Each structure stands twice: as C-alpha cells, then as structure tokens.
Amino acid sequence: MSILIGILITFLVVILVLYLINMLPLDGRAKQIARVVVIIIGIVSLLKYLAVF
C-alpha cells in the first residue's frame, strides 16, 4: 500500500510542478526544456518506487 501512495504523491508533485512551470513567464523553449527535465525526474522517481533501480 505504501508503494501506491508513493507513486500517487510523485505523480501529483510532477503535475503540480508542470502546472507551475506553465505559469512562469519564460519563453517557449525554456518551458519545453523544463517540462522534459521534470518528466524525466518523475519517471526516474516512479521507477525507484517500483524497485527497478
């Protein structure tokens, strides 16, 4: 059950950070780079919860 809670929290944090990045006054290229970085970090974090790493 704790794995599921960790995955849910990670997913919600990634969504929140992506929303906040969208609100920042940056140009399109910087927003795209920031989104990719956040998504990659989120995927790595989810893989850690699933004990892949």
mmCIF entry with sequence, helices, sheets and N, C-alpha, C, O atoms, coordinates in Angstrom:
data_MODEL
# 
_entry.id   MODEL 
# 
_entity.id                         1 
_entity.type                       polymer 
_entity.pdbx_number_of_molecules   1 
# 
_entity_poly.entity_id                      1 
_entity_poly.type                           'polypeptide(L)' 
_entity_poly.nstd_linkage                   no 
_entity_poly.nstd_monomer                   no 
_entity_poly.pdbx_seq_one_letter_code       MSILIGILITFLVVILVLYLINMLPLDGRAKQIARVVVIIIGIVSLLKYLAVF 
_entity_poly.pdbx_seq_one_letter_code_can   MSILIGILITFLVVILVLYLINMLPLDGRAKQIARVVVIIIGIVSLLKYLAVF 
_entity_poly.pdbx_strand_id                 A 
# 
loop_
_entity_poly_seq.entity_id 
_entity_poly_seq.num 
_entity_poly_seq.mon_id 
_entity_poly_seq.hetero 
1 1  MET n 
1 2  SER n 
1 3  ILE n 
1 4  LEU n 
1 5  ILE n 
1 6  GLY n 
1 7  ILE n 
1 8  LEU n 
1 9  ILE n 
1 10 THR n 
1 11 PHE n 
1 12 LEU n 
1 13 VAL n 
1 14 VAL n 
1 15 ILE n 
1 16 LEU n 
1 17 VAL n 
1 18 LEU n 
1 19 TYR n 
1 20 LEU n 
1 21 ILE n 
1 22 ASN n 
1 23 MET n 
1 24 LEU n 
1 25 PRO n 
1 26 LEU n 
1 27 ASP n 
1 28 GLY n 
1 29 ARG n 
1 30 ALA n 
1 31 LYS n 
1 32 GLN n 
1 33 ILE n 
1 34 ALA n 
1 35 ARG n 
1 36 VAL n 
1 37 VAL n 
1 38 VAL n 
1 39 ILE n 
1 40 ILE n 
1 41 ILE n 
1 42 GLY n 
1 43 ILE n 
1 44 VAL n 
1 45 SER n 
1 46 LEU n 
1 47 LEU n 
1 48 LYS n 
1 49 TYR n 
1 50 LEU n 
1 51 ALA n 
1 52 VAL n 
1 53 PHE n 
# 
_struct_asym.id          A 
_struct_asym.entity_id   1 
# 
loop_
_struct_conf.conf_type_id 
_struct_conf.id 
_struct_conf.pdbx_PDB_helix_id 
_struct_conf.beg_label_comp_id 
_struct_conf.beg_label_asym_id 
_struct_conf.beg_label_seq_id 
_struct_conf.pdbx_beg_PDB_ins_code 
_struct_conf.end_label_comp_id 
_struct_conf.end_label_asym_id 
_struct_conf.end_label_seq_id 
_struct_conf.pdbx_end_PDB_ins_code 
_struct_conf.beg_auth_comp_id 
_struct_conf.beg_auth_asym_id 
_struct_conf.beg_auth_seq_id 
_struct_conf.end_auth_comp_id 
_struct_conf.end_auth_asym_id 
_struct_conf.end_auth_seq_id 
_struct_conf.pdbx_PDB_helix_class 
_struct_conf.details 
_struct_conf.pdbx_PDB_helix_length 
HELX_P HELX_P1 AA1 SER A 2  ? MET A 23 ? SER A 2  MET A 23 1 ? 22 
HELX_P HELX_P2 AA2 GLY A 28 ? TYR A 49 ? GLY A 28 TYR A 49 1 ? 22 
# 
_struct_conf_type.id          HELX_P 
_struct_conf_type.criteria    ? 
_struct_conf_type.reference   ? 
# 
loop_
_atom_site.group_PDB 
_atom_site.id 
_atom_site.type_symbol 
_atom_site.label_atom_id 
_atom_site.label_alt_id 
_atom_site.label_comp_id 
_atom_site.label_asym_id 
_atom_site.label_entity_id 
_atom_site.label_seq_id 
_atom_site.pdbx_PDB_ins_code 
_atom_site.Cartn_x 
_atom_site.Cartn_y 
_atom_site.Cartn_z 
_atom_site.occupancy 
_atom_site.B_iso_or_equiv 
_atom_site.pdbx_formal_charge 
_atom_site.auth_seq_id 
_atom_site.auth_comp_id 
_atom_site.auth_asym_id 
_atom_site.auth_atom_id 
_atom_site.pdbx_PDB_model_num 
ATOM 1   N N  . MET A 1 1  ? 0.817  -1.198 0.000   1.00 0.00 ? 1  MET A N  1 
ATOM 2   C CA . MET A 1 1  ? 0.000  0.000  0.000   1.00 0.00 ? 1  MET A CA 1 
ATOM 3   C C  . MET A 1 1  ? 0.856  1.256  0.000   1.00 0.00 ? 1  MET A C  1 
ATOM 4   O O  . MET A 1 1  ? 0.483  2.253  -0.618  1.00 0.00 ? 1  MET A O  1 
ATOM 5   N N  . SER A 1 2  ? 1.995  1.231  0.679   1.00 0.00 ? 2  SER A N  1 
ATOM 6   C CA . SER A 1 2  ? 2.852  2.412  0.728   1.00 0.00 ? 2  SER A CA 1 
ATOM 7   C C  . SER A 1 2  ? 3.462  2.712  -0.644  1.00 0.00 ? 2  SER A C  1 
ATOM 8   O O  . SER A 1 2  ? 3.734  3.869  -0.961  1.00 0.00 ? 2  SER A O  1 
ATOM 9   N N  . ILE A 1 3  ? 3.676  1.679  -1.453  1.00 0.00 ? 3  ILE A N  1 
ATOM 10  C CA . ILE A 1 3  ? 4.197  1.897  -2.807  1.00 0.00 ? 3  ILE A CA 1 
ATOM 11  C C  . ILE A 1 3  ? 3.186  2.693  -3.620  1.00 0.00 ? 3  ILE A C  1 
ATOM 12  O O  . ILE A 1 3  ? 3.551  3.618  -4.345  1.00 0.00 ? 3  ILE A O  1 
ATOM 13  N N  . LEU A 1 4  ? 1.923  2.330  -3.498  1.00 0.00 ? 4  LEU A N  1 
ATOM 14  C CA . LEU A 1 4  ? 0.866  3.021  -4.232  1.00 0.00 ? 4  LEU A CA 1 
ATOM 15  C C  . LEU A 1 4  ? 0.757  4.483  -3.795  1.00 0.00 ? 4  LEU A C  1 
ATOM 16  O O  . LEU A 1 4  ? 0.566  5.369  -4.629  1.00 0.00 ? 4  LEU A O  1 
ATOM 17  N N  . ILE A 1 5  ? 0.878  4.732  -2.502  1.00 0.00 ? 5  ILE A N  1 
ATOM 18  C CA . ILE A 1 5  ? 0.820  6.107  -2.004  1.00 0.00 ? 5  ILE A CA 1 
ATOM 19  C C  . ILE A 1 5  ? 2.014  6.905  -2.516  1.00 0.00 ? 5  ILE A C  1 
ATOM 20  O O  . ILE A 1 5  ? 1.862  8.062  -2.906  1.00 0.00 ? 5  ILE A O  1 
ATOM 21  N N  . GLY A 1 6  ? 3.195  6.302  -2.519  1.00 0.00 ? 6  GLY A N  1 
ATOM 22  C CA . GLY A 1 6  ? 4.384  6.980  -3.038  1.00 0.00 ? 6  GLY A CA 1 
ATOM 23  C C  . GLY A 1 6  ? 4.258  7.310  -4.515  1.00 0.00 ? 6  GLY A C  1 
ATOM 24  O O  . GLY A 1 6  ? 4.645  8.395  -4.949  1.00 0.00 ? 6  GLY A O  1 
ATOM 25  N N  . ILE A 1 7  ? 3.721  6.385  -5.280  1.00 0.00 ? 7  ILE A N  1 
ATOM 26  C CA . ILE A 1 7  ? 3.527  6.624  -6.712  1.00 0.00 ? 7  ILE A CA 1 
ATOM 27  C C  . ILE A 1 7  ? 2.521  7.751  -6.921  1.00 0.00 ? 7  ILE A C  1 
ATOM 28  O O  . ILE A 1 7  ? 2.728  8.613  -7.775  1.00 0.00 ? 7  ILE A O  1 
ATOM 29  N N  . LEU A 1 8  ? 1.447  7.754  -6.157  1.00 0.00 ? 8  LEU A N  1 
ATOM 30  C CA . LEU A 1 8  ? 0.427  8.790  -6.283  1.00 0.00 ? 8  LEU A CA 1 
ATOM 31  C C  . LEU A 1 8  ? 0.982  10.161 -5.916  1.00 0.00 ? 8  LEU A C  1 
ATOM 32  O O  . LEU A 1 8  ? 0.719  11.144 -6.608  1.00 0.00 ? 8  LEU A O  1 
ATOM 33  N N  . ILE A 1 9  ? 1.747  10.230 -4.834  1.00 0.00 ? 9  ILE A N  1 
ATOM 34  C CA . ILE A 1 9  ? 2.337  11.506 -4.424  1.00 0.00 ? 9  ILE A CA 1 
ATOM 35  C C  . ILE A 1 9  ? 3.315  12.007 -5.477  1.00 0.00 ? 9  ILE A C  1 
ATOM 36  O O  . ILE A 1 9  ? 3.317  13.195 -5.802  1.00 0.00 ? 9  ILE A O  1 
ATOM 37  N N  . THR A 1 10 ? 4.147  11.115 -6.013  1.00 0.00 ? 10 THR A N  1 
ATOM 38  C CA . THR A 1 10 ? 5.087  11.503 -7.060  1.00 0.00 ? 10 THR A CA 1 
ATOM 39  C C  . THR A 1 10 ? 4.349  12.034 -8.280  1.00 0.00 ? 10 THR A C  1 
ATOM 40  O O  . THR A 1 10 ? 4.737  13.055 -8.848  1.00 0.00 ? 10 THR A O  1 
ATOM 41  N N  . PHE A 1 11 ? 3.290  11.350 -8.683  1.00 0.00 ? 11 PHE A N  1 
ATOM 42  C CA . PHE A 1 11 ? 2.512  11.768 -9.838  1.00 0.00 ? 11 PHE A CA 1 
ATOM 43  C C  . PHE A 1 11 ? 1.895  13.154 -9.603  1.00 0.00 ? 11 PHE A C  1 
ATOM 44  O O  . PHE A 1 11 ? 1.915  14.003 -10.495 1.00 0.00 ? 11 PHE A O  1 
ATOM 45  N N  . LEU A 1 12 ? 1.353  13.378 -8.411  1.00 0.00 ? 12 LEU A N  1 
ATOM 46  C CA . LEU A 1 12 ? 0.747  14.674 -8.111  1.00 0.00 ? 12 LEU A CA 1 
ATOM 47  C C  . LEU A 1 12 ? 1.787  15.794 -8.064  1.00 0.00 ? 12 LEU A C  1 
ATOM 48  O O  . LEU A 1 12 ? 1.515  16.910 -8.507  1.00 0.00 ? 12 LEU A O  1 
ATOM 49  N N  . VAL A 1 13 ? 2.967  15.504 -7.535  1.00 0.00 ? 13 VAL A N  1 
ATOM 50  C CA . VAL A 1 13 ? 4.027  16.514 -7.485  1.00 0.00 ? 13 VAL A CA 1 
ATOM 51  C C  . VAL A 1 13 ? 4.480  16.883 -8.892  1.00 0.00 ? 13 VAL A C  1 
ATOM 52  O O  . VAL A 1 13 ? 4.698  18.058 -9.189  1.00 0.00 ? 13 VAL A O  1 
ATOM 53  N N  . VAL A 1 14 ? 4.622  15.883 -9.757  1.00 0.00 ? 14 VAL A N  1 
ATOM 54  C CA . VAL A 1 14 ? 5.033  16.153 -11.143 1.00 0.00 ? 14 VAL A CA 1 
ATOM 55  C C  . VAL A 1 14 ? 3.983  17.022 -11.836 1.00 0.00 ? 14 VAL A C  1 
ATOM 56  O O  . VAL A 1 14 ? 4.332  17.970 -12.540 1.00 0.00 ? 14 VAL A O  1 
ATOM 57  N N  . ILE A 1 15 ? 2.711  16.710 -11.644 1.00 0.00 ? 15 ILE A N  1 
ATOM 58  C CA . ILE A 1 15 ? 1.639  17.507 -12.259 1.00 0.00 ? 15 ILE A CA 1 
ATOM 59  C C  . ILE A 1 15 ? 1.669  18.941 -11.728 1.00 0.00 ? 15 ILE A C  1 
ATOM 60  O O  . ILE A 1 15 ? 1.513  19.891 -12.495 1.00 0.00 ? 15 ILE A O  1 
ATOM 61  N N  . LEU A 1 16 ? 1.871  19.100 -10.412 1.00 0.00 ? 16 LEU A N  1 
ATOM 62  C CA . LEU A 1 16 ? 1.922  20.430 -9.820  1.00 0.00 ? 16 LEU A CA 1 
ATOM 63  C C  . LEU A 1 16 ? 3.097  21.235 -10.359 1.00 0.00 ? 16 LEU A C  1 
ATOM 64  O O  . LEU A 1 16 ? 2.946  22.412 -10.686 1.00 0.00 ? 16 LEU A O  1 
ATOM 65  N N  . VAL A 1 17 ? 4.256  20.615 -10.452 1.00 0.00 ? 17 VAL A N  1 
ATOM 66  C CA . VAL A 1 17 ? 5.439  21.326 -10.960 1.00 0.00 ? 17 VAL A CA 1 
ATOM 67  C C  . VAL A 1 17 ? 5.247  21.700 -12.428 1.00 0.00 ? 17 VAL A C  1 
ATOM 68  O O  . VAL A 1 17 ? 5.635  22.794 -12.838 1.00 0.00 ? 17 VAL A O  1 
ATOM 69  N N  . LEU A 1 18 ? 4.656  20.809 -13.225 1.00 0.00 ? 18 LEU A N  1 
ATOM 70  C CA . LEU A 1 18 ? 4.395  21.141 -14.629 1.00 0.00 ? 18 LEU A CA 1 
ATOM 71  C C  . LEU A 1 18 ? 3.424  22.316 -14.733 1.00 0.00 ? 18 LEU A C  1 
ATOM 72  O O  . LEU A 1 18 ? 3.586  23.176 -15.598 1.00 0.00 ? 18 LEU A O  1 
ATOM 73  N N  . TYR A 1 19 ? 2.424  22.359 -13.864 1.00 0.00 ? 19 TYR A N  1 
ATOM 74  C CA . TYR A 1 19 ? 1.486  23.479 -13.854 1.00 0.00 ? 19 TYR A CA 1 
ATOM 75  C C  . TYR A 1 19 ? 2.209  24.778 -13.491 1.00 0.00 ? 19 TYR A C  1 
ATOM 76  O O  . TYR A 1 19 ? 1.983  25.815 -14.115 1.00 0.00 ? 19 TYR A O  1 
ATOM 77  N N  . LEU A 1 20 ? 3.074  24.715 -12.484 1.00 0.00 ? 20 LEU A N  1 
ATOM 78  C CA . LEU A 1 20 ? 3.799  25.916 -12.072 1.00 0.00 ? 20 LEU A CA 1 
ATOM 79  C C  . LEU A 1 20 ? 4.768  26.391 -13.153 1.00 0.00 ? 20 LEU A C  1 
ATOM 80  O O  . LEU A 1 20 ? 4.957  27.594 -13.332 1.00 0.00 ? 20 LEU A O  1 
ATOM 81  N N  . ILE A 1 21 ? 5.375  25.459 -13.866 1.00 0.00 ? 21 ILE A N  1 
ATOM 82  C CA . ILE A 1 21 ? 6.259  25.831 -14.971 1.00 0.00 ? 21 ILE A CA 1 
ATOM 83  C C  . ILE A 1 21 ? 5.450  26.555 -16.050 1.00 0.00 ? 21 ILE A C  1 
ATOM 84  O O  . ILE A 1 21 ? 5.931  27.514 -16.654 1.00 0.00 ? 21 ILE A O  1 
ATOM 85  N N  . ASN A 1 22 ? 4.235  26.096 -16.285 1.00 0.00 ? 22 ASN A N  1 
ATOM 86  C CA . ASN A 1 22 ? 3.373  26.734 -17.273 1.00 0.00 ? 22 ASN A CA 1 
ATOM 87  C C  . ASN A 1 22 ? 3.057  28.172 -16.898 1.00 0.00 ? 22 ASN A C  1 
ATOM 88  O O  . ASN A 1 22 ? 2.862  29.011 -17.777 1.00 0.00 ? 22 ASN A O  1 
ATOM 89  N N  . MET A 1 23 ? 3.002  28.468 -15.593 1.00 0.00 ? 23 MET A N  1 
ATOM 90  C CA . MET A 1 23 ? 2.651  29.805 -15.130 1.00 0.00 ? 23 MET A CA 1 
ATOM 91  C C  . MET A 1 23 ? 3.845  30.767 -15.166 1.00 0.00 ? 23 MET A C  1 
ATOM 92  O O  . MET A 1 23 ? 3.654  31.981 -15.095 1.00 0.00 ? 23 MET A O  1 
ATOM 93  N N  . LEU A 1 24 ? 5.054  30.252 -15.273 1.00 0.00 ? 24 LEU A N  1 
ATOM 94  C CA . LEU A 1 24 ? 6.241  31.109 -15.275 1.00 0.00 ? 24 LEU A CA 1 
ATOM 95  C C  . LEU A 1 24 ? 6.332  31.922 -16.565 1.00 0.00 ? 24 LEU A C  1 
ATOM 96  O O  . LEU A 1 24 ? 5.958  31.441 -17.634 1.00 0.00 ? 24 LEU A O  1 
ATOM 97  N N  . PRO A 1 25 ? 6.827  33.144 -16.462 1.00 0.00 ? 25 PRO A N  1 
ATOM 98  C CA . PRO A 1 25 ? 6.973  33.971 -17.676 1.00 0.00 ? 25 PRO A CA 1 
ATOM 99  C C  . PRO A 1 25 ? 8.281  33.660 -18.403 1.00 0.00 ? 25 PRO A C  1 
ATOM 100 O O  . PRO A 1 25 ? 9.200  34.479 -18.425 1.00 0.00 ? 25 PRO A O  1 
ATOM 101 N N  . LEU A 1 26 ? 8.352  32.489 -18.987 1.00 0.00 ? 26 LEU A N  1 
ATOM 102 C CA . LEU A 1 26 ? 9.528  32.086 -19.751 1.00 0.00 ? 26 LEU A CA 1 
ATOM 103 C C  . LEU A 1 26 ? 9.154  31.937 -21.221 1.00 0.00 ? 26 LEU A C  1 
ATOM 104 O O  . LEU A 1 26 ? 7.978  31.836 -21.570 1.00 0.00 ? 26 LEU A O  1 
ATOM 105 N N  . ASP A 1 27 ? 10.163 31.926 -22.066 1.00 0.00 ? 27 ASP A N  1 
ATOM 106 C CA . ASP A 1 27 ? 9.865  31.685 -23.478 1.00 0.00 ? 27 ASP A CA 1 
ATOM 107 C C  . ASP A 1 27 ? 9.572  30.195 -23.697 1.00 0.00 ? 27 ASP A C  1 
ATOM 108 O O  . ASP A 1 27 ? 9.806  29.370 -22.814 1.00 0.00 ? 27 ASP A O  1 
ATOM 109 N N  . GLY A 1 28 ? 9.066  29.872 -24.862 1.00 0.00 ? 28 GLY A N  1 
ATOM 110 C CA . GLY A 1 28 ? 8.610  28.518 -25.152 1.00 0.00 ? 28 GLY A CA 1 
ATOM 111 C C  . GLY A 1 28 ? 9.695  27.467 -25.049 1.00 0.00 ? 28 GLY A C  1 
ATOM 112 O O  . GLY A 1 28 ? 9.451  26.362 -24.564 1.00 0.00 ? 28 GLY A O  1 
ATOM 113 N N  . ARG A 1 29 ? 10.886 27.803 -25.500 1.00 0.00 ? 29 ARG A N  1 
ATOM 114 C CA . ARG A 1 29 ? 11.989 26.833 -25.484 1.00 0.00 ? 29 ARG A CA 1 
ATOM 115 C C  . ARG A 1 29 ? 12.389 26.475 -24.047 1.00 0.00 ? 29 ARG A C  1 
ATOM 116 O O  . ARG A 1 29 ? 12.625 25.306 -23.741 1.00 0.00 ? 29 ARG A O  1 
ATOM 117 N N  . ALA A 1 30 ? 12.464 27.468 -23.177 1.00 0.00 ? 30 ALA A N  1 
ATOM 118 C CA . ALA A 1 30 ? 12.837 27.215 -21.782 1.00 0.00 ? 30 ALA A CA 1 
ATOM 119 C C  . ALA A 1 30 ? 11.764 26.396 -21.076 1.00 0.00 ? 30 ALA A C  1 
ATOM 120 O O  . ALA A 1 30 ? 12.082 25.509 -20.283 1.00 0.00 ? 30 ALA A O  1 
ATOM 121 N N  . LYS A 1 31 ? 10.499 26.685 -21.357 1.00 0.00 ? 31 LYS A N  1 
ATOM 122 C CA . LYS A 1 31 ? 9.417  25.905 -20.759 1.00 0.00 ? 31 LYS A CA 1 
ATOM 123 C C  . LYS A 1 31 ? 9.477  24.455 -21.217 1.00 0.00 ? 31 LYS A C  1 
ATOM 124 O O  . LYS A 1 31 ? 9.263  23.535 -20.426 1.00 0.00 ? 31 LYS A O  1 
ATOM 125 N N  . GLN A 1 32 ? 9.768  24.258 -22.499 1.00 0.00 ? 32 GLN A N  1 
ATOM 126 C CA . GLN A 1 32 ? 9.835  22.893 -23.028 1.00 0.00 ? 32 GLN A CA 1 
ATOM 127 C C  . GLN A 1 32 ? 10.971 22.115 -22.369 1.00 0.00 ? 32 GLN A C  1 
ATOM 128 O O  . GLN A 1 32 ? 10.797 20.949 -22.013 1.00 0.00 ? 32 GLN A O  1 
ATOM 129 N N  . ILE A 1 33 ? 12.120 22.744 -22.207 1.00 0.00 ? 33 ILE A N  1 
ATOM 130 C CA . ILE A 1 33 ? 13.261 22.082 -21.566 1.00 0.00 ? 33 ILE A CA 1 
ATOM 131 C C  . ILE A 1 33 ? 12.923 21.758 -20.117 1.00 0.00 ? 33 ILE A C  1 
ATOM 132 O O  . ILE A 1 33 ? 13.229 20.666 -19.641 1.00 0.00 ? 33 ILE A O  1 
ATOM 133 N N  . ALA A 1 34 ? 12.296 22.694 -19.414 1.00 0.00 ? 34 ALA A N  1 
ATOM 134 C CA . ALA A 1 34 ? 11.936 22.467 -18.016 1.00 0.00 ? 34 ALA A CA 1 
ATOM 135 C C  . ALA A 1 34 ? 10.923 21.329 -17.898 1.00 0.00 ? 34 ALA A C  1 
ATOM 136 O O  . ALA A 1 34 ? 11.020 20.505 -16.989 1.00 0.00 ? 34 ALA A O  1 
ATOM 137 N N  . ARG A 1 35 ? 9.956  21.280 -18.809 1.00 0.00 ? 35 ARG A N  1 
ATOM 138 C CA . ARG A 1 35 ? 8.963  20.193 -18.786 1.00 0.00 ? 35 ARG A CA 1 
ATOM 139 C C  . ARG A 1 35 ? 9.631  18.836 -18.979 1.00 0.00 ? 35 ARG A C  1 
ATOM 140 O O  . ARG A 1 35 ? 9.318  17.881 -18.268 1.00 0.00 ? 35 ARG A O  1 
ATOM 141 N N  . VAL A 1 36 ? 10.552 18.750 -19.941 1.00 0.00 ? 36 VAL A N  1 
ATOM 142 C CA . VAL A 1 36 ? 11.233 17.483 -20.215 1.00 0.00 ? 36 VAL A CA 1 
ATOM 143 C C  . VAL A 1 36 ? 12.038 17.044 -18.996 1.00 0.00 ? 36 VAL A C  1 
ATOM 144 O O  . VAL A 1 36 ? 12.032 15.865 -18.643 1.00 0.00 ? 36 VAL A O  1 
ATOM 145 N N  . VAL A 1 37 ? 12.729 17.978 -18.354 1.00 0.00 ? 37 VAL A N  1 
ATOM 146 C CA . VAL A 1 37 ? 13.531 17.645 -17.177 1.00 0.00 ? 37 VAL A CA 1 
ATOM 147 C C  . VAL A 1 37 ? 12.633 17.134 -16.049 1.00 0.00 ? 37 VAL A C  1 
ATOM 148 O O  . VAL A 1 37 ? 12.963 16.144 -15.396 1.00 0.00 ? 37 VAL A O  1 
ATOM 149 N N  . VAL A 1 38 ? 11.504 17.803 -15.817 1.00 0.00 ? 38 VAL A N  1 
ATOM 150 C CA . VAL A 1 38 ? 10.596 17.388 -14.747 1.00 0.00 ? 38 VAL A CA 1 
ATOM 151 C C  . VAL A 1 38 ? 10.012 16.015 -15.051 1.00 0.00 ? 38 VAL A C  1 
ATOM 152 O O  . VAL A 1 38 ? 9.900  15.184 -14.150 1.00 0.00 ? 38 VAL A O  1 
ATOM 153 N N  . ILE A 1 39 ? 9.641  15.764 -16.285 1.00 0.00 ? 39 ILE A N  1 
ATOM 154 C CA . ILE A 1 39 ? 9.076  14.462 -16.657 1.00 0.00 ? 39 ILE A CA 1 
ATOM 155 C C  . ILE A 1 39 ? 10.109 13.360 -16.486 1.00 0.00 ? 39 ILE A C  1 
ATOM 156 O O  . ILE A 1 39 ? 9.776  12.283 -15.991 1.00 0.00 ? 39 ILE A O  1 
ATOM 157 N N  . ILE A 1 40 ? 11.347 13.600 -16.882 1.00 0.00 ? 40 ILE A N  1 
ATOM 158 C CA . ILE A 1 40 ? 12.397 12.586 -16.725 1.00 0.00 ? 40 ILE A CA 1 
ATOM 159 C C  . ILE A 1 40 ? 12.643 12.299 -15.247 1.00 0.00 ? 40 ILE A C  1 
ATOM 160 O O  . ILE A 1 40 ? 12.775 11.139 -14.857 1.00 0.00 ? 40 ILE A O  1 
ATOM 161 N N  . ILE A 1 41 ? 12.708 13.345 -14.421 1.00 0.00 ? 41 ILE A N  1 
ATOM 162 C CA . ILE A 1 41 ? 12.900 13.146 -12.984 1.00 0.00 ? 41 ILE A CA 1 
ATOM 163 C C  . ILE A 1 41 ? 11.722 12.377 -12.393 1.00 0.00 ? 41 ILE A C  1 
ATOM 164 O O  . ILE A 1 41 ? 11.914 11.511 -11.540 1.00 0.00 ? 41 ILE A O  1 
ATOM 165 N N  . GLY A 1 42 ? 10.514 12.685 -12.837 1.00 0.00 ? 42 GLY A N  1 
ATOM 166 C CA . GLY A 1 42 ? 9.334  11.973 -12.362 1.00 0.00 ? 42 GLY A CA 1 
ATOM 167 C C  . GLY A 1 42 ? 9.359  10.506 -12.737 1.00 0.00 ? 42 GLY A C  1 
ATOM 168 O O  . GLY A 1 42 ? 9.011  9.652  -11.921 1.00 0.00 ? 42 GLY A O  1 
ATOM 169 N N  . ILE A 1 43 ? 9.767  10.199 -13.964 1.00 0.00 ? 43 ILE A N  1 
ATOM 170 C CA . ILE A 1 43 ? 9.842  8.801  -14.404 1.00 0.00 ? 43 ILE A CA 1 
ATOM 171 C C  . ILE A 1 43 ? 10.885 8.044  -13.602 1.00 0.00 ? 43 ILE A C  1 
ATOM 172 O O  . ILE A 1 43 ? 10.647 6.908  -13.192 1.00 0.00 ? 43 ILE A O  1 
ATOM 173 N N  . VAL A 1 44 ? 12.035 8.656  -13.375 1.00 0.00 ? 44 VAL A N  1 
ATOM 174 C CA . VAL A 1 44 ? 13.081 8.002  -12.583 1.00 0.00 ? 44 VAL A CA 1 
ATOM 175 C C  . VAL A 1 44 ? 12.593 7.757  -11.156 1.00 0.00 ? 44 VAL A C  1 
ATOM 176 O O  . VAL A 1 44 ? 12.852 6.702  -10.576 1.00 0.00 ? 44 VAL A O  1 
ATOM 177 N N  . SER A 1 45 ? 11.892 8.728  -10.602 1.00 0.00 ? 45 SER A N  1 
ATOM 178 C CA . SER A 1 45 ? 11.364 8.568  -9.247  1.00 0.00 ? 45 SER A CA 1 
ATOM 179 C C  . SER A 1 45 ? 10.335 7.443  -9.192  1.00 0.00 ? 45 SER A C  1 
ATOM 180 O O  . SER A 1 45 ? 10.338 6.653  -8.248  1.00 0.00 ? 45 SER A O  1 
ATOM 181 N N  . LEU A 1 46 ? 9.467  7.361  -10.178 1.00 0.00 ? 46 LEU A N  1 
ATOM 182 C CA . LEU A 1 46 ? 8.476  6.275  -10.217 1.00 0.00 ? 46 LEU A CA 1 
ATOM 183 C C  . LEU A 1 46 ? 9.159  4.918  -10.358 1.00 0.00 ? 46 LEU A C  1 
ATOM 184 O O  . LEU A 1 46 ? 8.732  3.936  -9.751  1.00 0.00 ? 46 LEU A O  1 
ATOM 185 N N  . LEU A 1 47 ? 10.212 4.868  -11.157 1.00 0.00 ? 47 LEU A N  1 
ATOM 186 C CA . LEU A 1 47 ? 10.941 3.602  -11.301 1.00 0.00 ? 47 LEU A CA 1 
ATOM 187 C C  . LEU A 1 47 ? 11.614 3.200  -10.000 1.00 0.00 ? 47 LEU A C  1 
ATOM 188 O O  . LEU A 1 47 ? 11.735 2.008  -9.714  1.00 0.00 ? 47 LEU A O  1 
ATOM 189 N N  . LYS A 1 48 ? 12.054 4.168  -9.204  1.00 0.00 ? 48 LYS A N  1 
ATOM 190 C CA . LYS A 1 48 ? 12.626 3.843  -7.893  1.00 0.00 ? 48 LYS A CA 1 
ATOM 191 C C  . LYS A 1 48 ? 11.572 3.253  -6.974  1.00 0.00 ? 48 LYS A C  1 
ATOM 192 O O  . LYS A 1 48 ? 11.848 2.314  -6.227  1.00 0.00 ? 48 LYS A O  1 
ATOM 193 N N  . TYR A 1 49 ? 10.357 3.804  -7.027  1.00 0.00 ? 49 TYR A N  1 
ATOM 194 C CA . TYR A 1 49 ? 9.279  3.246  -6.195  1.00 0.00 ? 49 TYR A CA 1 
ATOM 195 C C  . TYR A 1 49 ? 8.938  1.824  -6.622  1.00 0.00 ? 49 TYR A C  1 
ATOM 196 O O  . TYR A 1 49 ? 8.556  1.003  -5.789  1.00 0.00 ? 49 TYR A O  1 
ATOM 197 N N  . LEU A 1 50 ? 9.070  1.531  -7.889  1.00 0.00 ? 50 LEU A N  1 
ATOM 198 C CA . LEU A 1 50 ? 8.773  0.194  -8.383  1.00 0.00 ? 50 LEU A CA 1 
ATOM 199 C C  . LEU A 1 50 ? 9.966  -0.748 -8.259  1.00 0.00 ? 50 LEU A C  1 
ATOM 200 O O  . LEU A 1 50 ? 9.914  -1.887 -8.724  1.00 0.00 ? 50 LEU A O  1 
ATOM 201 N N  . ALA A 1 51 ? 11.041 -0.269 -7.631  1.00 0.00 ? 51 ALA A N  1 
ATOM 202 C CA . ALA A 1 51 ? 12.251 -1.059 -7.352  1.00 0.00 ? 51 ALA A CA 1 
ATOM 203 C C  . ALA A 1 51 ? 12.938 -1.529 -8.628  1.00 0.00 ? 51 ALA A C  1 
ATOM 204 O O  . ALA A 1 51 ? 13.480 -2.634 -8.666  1.00 0.00 ? 51 ALA A O  1 
ATOM 205 N N  . VAL A 1 52 ? 12.923 -0.713 -9.661  1.00 0.00 ? 52 VAL A N  1 
ATOM 206 C CA . VAL A 1 52 ? 13.652 -1.036 -10.884 1.00 0.00 ? 52 VAL A CA 1 
ATOM 207 C C  . VAL A 1 52 ? 15.119 -0.667 -10.710 1.00 0.00 ? 52 VAL A C  1 
ATOM 208 O O  . VAL A 1 52 ? 16.007 -1.364 -11.200 1.00 0.00 ? 52 VAL A O  1 
ATOM 209 N N  . PHE A 1 53 ? 15.367 0.453  -9.996  1.00 0.00 ? 53 PHE A N  1 
ATOM 210 C CA . PHE A 1 53 ? 16.745 0.885  -9.744  1.00 0.00 ? 53 PHE A CA 1 
ATOM 211 C C  . PHE A 1 53 ? 17.160 0.446  -8.366  1.00 0.00 ? 53 PHE A C  1 
ATOM 212 O O  . PHE A 1 53 ? 18.288 0.707  -7.949  1.00 0.00 ? 53 PHE A O  1 
# 
